[in-house]
Amino acid sequence: MNDRVQRLEEKIAYLERHVTEQDKVMLELGDTVAKLRLELGALRERSGGAGRADSEANPADERPPHY
């Protein structure tokens, strides 16, 4: 019985460590996504496409650069 309790305690300790590591990774990923969103917004503003949806951007409607 004591051996069984010890194995369960080891499993719980392993799972707690695993959850803690996953929490850290999720926080890092959230920070990365936030930074990427800011960079994407800056790139959209710089390209002049801010506010335009991808479905509205139609290259066939644009005039060629030589006009």
C-alpha atoms as an extended CHARMM CRD file, in Angstrom:
* protein
*
        67  EXT
         1         1  MET       CA              0.0000000000        0.0000000000        0.0000000000  PROA      1               0.0000000000
         2         2  ASN       CA              2.8110000000        2.4080000000        0.8790000000  PROA      2               0.0000000000
         3         3  ASP       CA              4.5120000000        1.7210000000       -2.4660000000  PROA      3               0.0000000000
         4         4  ARG       CA              1.2990000000        2.5490000000       -4.3010000000  PROA      4               0.0000000000
         5         5  VAL       CA              0.9510000000        5.8700000000       -2.4710000000  PROA      5               0.0000000000
         6         6  GLN       CA              4.5540000000        6.7410000000       -3.2950000000  PROA      6               0.0000000000
         7         7  ARG       CA              3.9780000000        6.0690000000       -7.0310000000  PROA      7               0.0000000000
         8         8  LEU       CA              0.8740000000        8.2570000000       -6.9770000000  PROA      8               0.0000000000
         9         9  GLU       CA              2.7880000000       11.0600000000       -5.2690000000  PROA      9               0.0000000000
        10        10  GLU       CA              5.5210000000       10.8030000000       -7.9170000000  PROA      10              0.0000000000
        11        11  LYS       CA              2.9430000000       11.0150000000      -10.6880000000  PROA      11              0.0000000000
        12        12  ILE       CA              1.3040000000       14.0470000000       -9.0880000000  PROA      12              0.0000000000
        13        13  ALA       CA              4.6830000000       15.7580000000       -8.7100000000  PROA      13              0.0000000000
        14        14  TYR       CA              5.4740000000       15.0520000000      -12.3710000000  PROA      14              0.0000000000
        15        15  LEU       CA              2.0890000000       16.3720000000      -13.5260000000  PROA      15              0.0000000000
        16        16  GLU       CA              2.3950000000       19.5130000000      -11.3990000000  PROA      16              0.0000000000
        17        17  ARG       CA              5.8160000000       20.2310000000      -12.9030000000  PROA      17              0.0000000000
        18        18  HSD       CA              4.4600000000       19.5910000000      -16.3820000000  PROA      18              0.0000000000
        19        19  VAL       CA              1.5420000000       21.9860000000      -15.8640000000  PROA      19              0.0000000000
        20        20  THR       CA              3.8940000000       24.6780000000      -14.5530000000  PROA      20              0.0000000000
        21        21  GLU       CA              6.1240000000       24.3140000000      -17.6120000000  PROA      21              0.0000000000
        22        22  GLN       CA              3.1170000000       24.4880000000      -19.9220000000  PROA      22              0.0000000000
        23        23  ASP       CA              1.9050000000       27.6520000000      -18.1950000000  PROA      23              0.0000000000
        24        24  LYS       CA              5.2670000000       29.2950000000      -18.8000000000  PROA      24              0.0000000000
        25        25  VAL       CA              5.2290000000       28.3240000000      -22.4650000000  PROA      25              0.0000000000
        26        26  MET       CA              1.6620000000       29.5930000000      -22.9020000000  PROA      26              0.0000000000
        27        27  LEU       CA              2.5800000000       32.9460000000      -21.3600000000  PROA      27              0.0000000000
        28        28  GLU       CA              5.5740000000       33.2410000000      -23.6920000000  PROA      28              0.0000000000
        29        29  LEU       CA              3.3960000000       32.3890000000      -26.6820000000  PROA      29              0.0000000000
        30        30  GLY       CA              0.8450000000       34.9920000000      -25.6390000000  PROA      30              0.0000000000
        31        31  ASP       CA              3.5760000000       37.6310000000      -25.4370000000  PROA      31              0.0000000000
        32        32  THR       CA              4.8860000000       36.5970000000      -28.8350000000  PROA      32              0.0000000000
        33        33  VAL       CA              1.4270000000       36.8040000000      -30.4040000000  PROA      33              0.0000000000
        34        34  ALA       CA              0.9000000000       40.2750000000      -28.9160000000  PROA      34              0.0000000000
        35        35  LYS       CA              4.2280000000       41.4890000000      -30.3290000000  PROA      35              0.0000000000
        36        36  LEU       CA              3.4680000000       39.9890000000      -33.7270000000  PROA      36              0.0000000000
        37        37  ARG       CA              0.0750000000       41.6980000000      -33.8040000000  PROA      37              0.0000000000
        38        38  LEU       CA              1.7300000000       45.0410000000      -33.1250000000  PROA      38              0.0000000000
        39        39  GLU       CA              4.2940000000       44.4410000000      -35.8600000000  PROA      39              0.0000000000
        40        40  LEU       CA              1.5860000000       43.3690000000      -38.2940000000  PROA      40              0.0000000000
        41        41  GLY       CA             -0.3990000000       46.4990000000      -37.5640000000  PROA      41              0.0000000000
        42        42  ALA       CA              2.6780000000       48.6590000000      -38.1480000000  PROA      42              0.0000000000
        43        43  LEU       CA              3.3880000000       46.8810000000      -41.4350000000  PROA      43              0.0000000000
        44        44  ARG       CA             -0.1950000000       47.3610000000      -42.5800000000  PROA      44              0.0000000000
        45        45  GLU       CA             -0.0420000000       51.0630000000      -41.7810000000  PROA      45              0.0000000000
        46        46  ARG       CA              3.2770000000       51.4280000000      -43.5610000000  PROA      46              0.0000000000
        47        47  SER       CA              1.9910000000       49.6490000000      -46.6700000000  PROA      47              0.0000000000
        48        48  GLY       CA             -1.1100000000       51.8300000000      -46.8280000000  PROA      48              0.0000000000
        49        49  GLY       CA             -3.4530000000       48.8870000000      -46.4270000000  PROA      49              0.0000000000
        50        50  ALA       CA             -4.6780000000       49.7800000000      -42.9450000000  PROA      50              0.0000000000
        51        51  GLY       CA             -8.3990000000       49.2020000000      -42.6190000000  PROA      51              0.0000000000
        52        52  ARG       CA             -8.7220000000       47.1980000000      -45.8100000000  PROA      52              0.0000000000
        53        53  ALA       CA             -9.8940000000       43.6360000000      -45.5520000000  PROA      53              0.0000000000
        54        54  ASP       CA             -8.1940000000       41.0180000000      -47.6760000000  PROA      54              0.0000000000
        55        55  SER       CA            -11.4330000000       40.3550000000      -49.5210000000  PROA      55              0.0000000000
        56        56  GLU       CA            -11.6330000000       44.0200000000      -50.5900000000  PROA      56              0.0000000000
        57        57  ALA       CA             -8.1030000000       44.1260000000      -51.9650000000  PROA      57              0.0000000000
        58        58  ASN       CA             -8.3880000000       43.1090000000      -55.6110000000  PROA      58              0.0000000000
        59        59  PRO       CA             -5.2010000000       43.4610000000      -57.6910000000  PROA      59              0.0000000000
        60        60  ALA       CA             -7.2530000000       43.4410000000      -60.9100000000  PROA      60              0.0000000000
        61        61  ASP       CA             -8.8350000000       46.7660000000      -59.8850000000  PROA      61              0.0000000000
        62        62  GLU       CA             -5.4880000000       48.4940000000      -59.3440000000  PROA      62              0.0000000000
        63        63  ARG       CA             -3.9130000000       50.5590000000      -62.0700000000  PROA      63              0.0000000000
        64        64  PRO       CA             -0.5120000000       49.4080000000      -63.3330000000  PROA      64              0.0000000000
        65        65  PRO       CA              2.4380000000       51.5340000000      -62.1310000000  PROA      65              0.0000000000
        66        66  HSD       CA              3.1460000000       53.0280000000      -65.5820000000  PROA      66              0.0000000000
        67        67  TYR       CA             -0.1570000000       54.9970000000      -65.6660000000  PROA      67              0.0000000000
